[in-house]
Amino acid sequence: VLGYISFTVTFFIALFPTRVAGAECAAIFAIFTSQAWNMTFSFYQSLTTVPHDLDEVSRGFHLTGWQRFWKLDVPFSMPGLIWNMMMSMSGGWFFVVASEAITVGNNTITLPGIGAYLAQAISDKNLAAIGWVILAMTIVILAYDQLLFRPLVAWADKFRMETTSSGNAPESWLLDLLRRTHLIHRGLVPMGVLLAKAARIPIRLPLPRGQRIGPVQFGGKRSKAGDIIWGILVLLLTVYVVYRVVAYVSTGVTMSEVGHVFGLGLITLLRVALLIAISSVIWVPLGVLIGLRPALAEKIQPLAQFLAAFPANLLFPVFVIVIVRFHLNPDIWLSPLIVLGTQWYILFNVIAGATAYPNDFKEAATNFRIHGWQWWRQVILPGIFPYYVTGAITASGGAWNASIVSEFVQWGDTKVAAHGLGAYIAQTTAAGDFPKIILGIAVMSLFVTLFNRTLWRPMYRYAESKLRLD
């Protein structure tokens, strides 16, 4: 996301050459992109892990694609989707600084907002201004937690897949107020009836004969032919894009530079993989502990949102001063900045998985006296594994993004850089060297794609085939 800002800014400013709307669109595009992908992965994970019995019931009632979407897919995905909405809201704060204060070459674009204010405070070494930023963030996060996400979490508890009632349901004072206020209730009931009727409309999608609506699809010859045609089109488009990228990059980059950038990519890959592993060991047990206790989750939720929203830029003064003062190795001591905004993807998704874990499964484990490591290995870890994979893959993507901010930091005129692909992209963006920017983004995209194909895709398939809550 951050690597593409240098190009999206140019594109949107070209659309609005004499207005600030171009830079605003570029910032909105960057923040939206940083927020959308983890919710997309969460919904995809829910679609691939819908229990077989619910899928069979939907086909037994002959639900159309439209009806199945609103009656099964959306309700089943709701708990994980809401927790990922929280993560998206908090993650947007992490990238707002880079989006509201953009420097490409000699051009600096500053938009009105708390992100640009923070960037200016860091440039001026103004600790008081940074304190005001923290205070403003705290107030806003507490407000939207109590007025938006806490009611949504309590409301989504009814979508848990279980045959017994939840032992300790989450609560929200605002949701209770809305339910008890007669005037508000009367105003919302007609809207609910209208939405319920819209969900029952038997809209039929033009699916090939024999194809099944659901997480597992068995297409006929027409489906296979369509897949082949689509694959050929994607391959041709990829070849064309690679050709244009190579032709442009070769004008300002040598082969030795390409090898150097691949080496930097391997360093960042090692850093990202190590940090994701450490975060998993720490946050999976804590996420399960919080998710299985709604009362504890209610207390932890605002704190987790604040920590997830805490921009790495706020810690630049501490890290720069300590590294310079004690002559520390930036390759090691800048790494915590990468995981600062990405570890929460794992925590939020594990909490969502533990929250959605069926209460009857927990009661069965208690009745069979399954405790200790056996409980972790045979009960809870298989239940939250699909959610963990979603959290880990989004944390991995977020870590690659955060490396652009965290491997090259600045406090006033003092700059500290670690060896890595993120620092390379940040430095070339500041210099306005577009061939090298494209090279860095292309290499990062290649590493992310290969990492997803070799690790995350097989884990998704394993969760889909072996770990459904059937």
Secondary structure as UniProt FT lines:
FT   TURN            2..4
FT   HELIX           5..15
FT   TURN            17..18
FT   HELIX           21..48
FT   HELIX           52..60
FT   TURN            61..62
FT   HELIX           65..68
FT   HELIX           69..73
FT   HELIX           74..100
FT   STRAND          101..104
FT   TURN            105..106
FT   STRAND          107..110
FT   HELIX           114..124
FT   HELIX           127..144
FT   HELIX           145..149
FT   HELIX           150..156
FT   HELIX           157..159
FT   HELIX           173..180
FT   HELIX           182..199
FT   TURN            209..210
FT   HELIX           221..249
FT   TURN            250..252
FT   HELIX           255..291
FT   HELIX           294..309
FT   HELIX           312..315
FT   HELIX           316..326
FT   HELIX           330..333
FT   HELIX           335..340
FT   TURN            341..342
FT   HELIX           343..356
FT   HELIX           359..367
FT   TURN            368..369
FT   HELIX           372..375
FT   HELIX           376..380
FT   HELIX           381..406
FT   STRAND          408..411
FT   TURN            412..413
FT   STRAND          414..417
FT   HELIX           421..431
FT   HELIX           434..451
FT   HELIX           452..456
FT   HELIX           457..466
//
